[in-house]
């Protein structure tokens, strides 16, 4: 999908054996929800370096990812931001700009990860362990 720039509806990647994502490097906008879920072997979320806008919810749950650095350019989420049940996730610094610039329209819920920084933690720079 190297030419995919925009998805007008939902973008969901679920239950696959991939350990990394490639081919979505040009994706900049998702018109609906963005979901990455239930990847037991997924350690990296690279491949989304240009994603800057999600009109719906942004949800990452049930994965083995270590960090979410690939989302450092994400500046707007029109719905909820939910990051949960990622047992190896210790570094959430990739969404710091999104959080501190108030880019999430809905609520923010970060729980049951290896590290679960609060909103004040992001402002204090305590986004990884």
N, C-alpha and C positions, 0 to 999 in steps of 0.2 A: 504493500500500500504506500509506496514512497511518494505518490502524487496526491494523497489524501490531505486536503487542507482544512476542510470543514465537514462536520456531520450535522445534518439539520435536526435529527432526532436524538434518541438515546445512543450512547456508546457503552456497551457492556462486554467485558471480557470475564468469563467465568469458567471455572473447573477445567483447566487444561494442564498439561504436563510441561509447559514452557518454563524455562528458568530465567528468561529475560524477554523483553519486547523489543523488536526491531521493525522498522517500516512505518512508524508513525511520526517520524521526525519533523514532518511538515505540518502536522495537525495543529491548528491554532484555536479552533472554536468548536464547541459541542453545543448544539441547540437544545438538548434535553439533559438527561442525567449522564454522569460519567461514573462508571462502576468497574472496579477490579476486585474480584472476589474468588475465594476458595482455590488459590494456587499454592499447593504444598511445596513446590519446588522453586517458587519465584523469589529470588533474592534481590533483584535489581528492577527498578522501574524506569530505567533509561529508555529513551525512545519517545519521550513526550516533552522534549526540551523547549518547544515553541508554543505549547498549549498555554493560552493566557485567559481564556474565557469559557466558563461552563454556565449555561443558562439555568440548568436545573440543579439537582443535588450532586455533590461530589462525595463518593463513598469508596473507601478502600477497607476491606475486611476479610479476615480469614486467610491471610497470606503469610508467607515466610520472609517477607521483605525486611531488609536491614535499615533502609532509609527511604526518604521520599524526595531526594534531591532533584529528581527530574521535573519537579513541579515548581521550581523556583521562579518561573516567569508567570505563573498563574496569578492573575490580579483580580479576578471576579468570579464569584459563585452565586448564582441567582437563587439557590435554594439552601439546603442544609449541607454542612460539612461534617461527615462522620468518618472517623478513622478508628477502627476497633478490631479486636481479636487477631492482631498481628503479633504473634508471640515473640518474634525476633526483632521487632521494630524498636530501635533505640535512638534513632536520629530523625526528628521531625523538622529540622531547620529549613528544609525545602519549602515549607509553607509560611515561614516567618513573615515575609512581606505581605502575603495575602492577609494574615491575621492582624498585623500592626497597622495596616492601611485600611482596615475595616472593609475588606473586599467581600465579605460573606453576608448576604442578605438574610439568610435563615439562621438557625442556631448552629453552634459549634459543639460537637460531642467527640471527645477523644478519650477512649477508655479500653481497658483490658489489652493493652499493648505492653511490650517490655518497658517502655517509658511513656508516661502520660502527662505531658506538660499542660499546665493550665494557661489561660489567656495571659495572666500577669507574668508567667514564666517566659512566654515568647517575648514580651516587652523587655524582660530582664536578660534576655539572651540565653536562657536555660532551656534550650530546645533539644538537647541531646544528652546522652549519658555515656 
